Amino acid sequence: MLVHDLSLQAFAGHAGATENPGTPVVLPFELWLGVMGIALLLLVAIAWIVGNALRLRKIDRRLRILEGKQKQ
């Protein structure tokens, strides 16, 4: 048997592998799960950056208030 035939048999249980040999074996729902996972990671990263920026603004404001009280 050729290596190509062996690979087709290995993917025989996967949908679309036997109907369209040579096409990528990625199902639409798997592709969407990957895209949604990347989008979720991006949203978490943005939320983390924004949250830290807001927290640092609060700390900076408190420090300015304390510095103003010390000068008086």
C-alpha positions in Angstrom: 0.0 0.0 0.0 1.1 3.5 -0.6 1.5 6.0 2.2 -1.4 8.0 0.7 -3.7 5.1 1.0 -2.6 4.5 4.6 -3.3 8.1 5.5 -6.8 7.9 3.9 -7.5 4.8 6.1 -6.2 6.6 9.2 -8.7 9.4 8.6 -11.5 7.1 7.5 -13.6 7.8 10.6 -13.4 11.5 10.1 -16.2 13.1 8.2 -15.4 14.2 4.7 -12.1 12.3 4.5 -13.4 9.5 2.3 -15.7 11.7 0.2 -13.1 14.3 -0.8 -9.6 12.9 -0.6 -6.9 15.5 -0.7 -8.9 18.3 1.0 -8.0 19.6 4.4 -9.6 17.5 7.2 -10.9 20.5 9.2 -14.6 20.6 9.9 -16.5 23.9 9.9 -17.3 23.7 13.6 -13.7 22.9 14.4 -12.7 26.0 12.5 -15.2 28.1 14.3 -14.1 26.8 17.6 -10.6 27.9 16.8 -11.7 31.3 15.7 -13.9 31.8 18.7 -11.0 30.7 21.0 -8.7 33.2 19.5 -11.3 35.9 19.8 -11.9 35.0 23.5 -8.2 35.2 24.2 -8.0 38.6 22.5 -11.0 39.9 24.5 -9.4 38.7 27.8 -6.1 40.4 26.9 -7.9 43.7 26.1 -9.9 43.5 29.3 -6.8 42.8 31.3 -5.0 45.8 29.8 -8.0 48.2 30.3 -8.5 46.9 33.8 -4.9 47.6 34.7 -5.0 51.0 33.1 -8.1 52.0 35.1 -6.5 50.7 38.3 -3.3 52.6 37.7 -5.3 55.8 37.1 -7.1 55.3 40.4 -3.7 54.8 42.2 -2.3 57.9 40.5 -5.3 60.0 41.5 -4.9 58.9 45.2 -1.2 59.6 45.2 -1.8 63.2 43.8 -4.4 63.8 46.6 -2.0 62.6 49.2 0.8 64.7 47.8 -1.5 67.7 47.8 -2.3 67.1 51.5 1.4 66.8 52.4 2.2 70.2 50.8 -0.5 71.9 52.9 
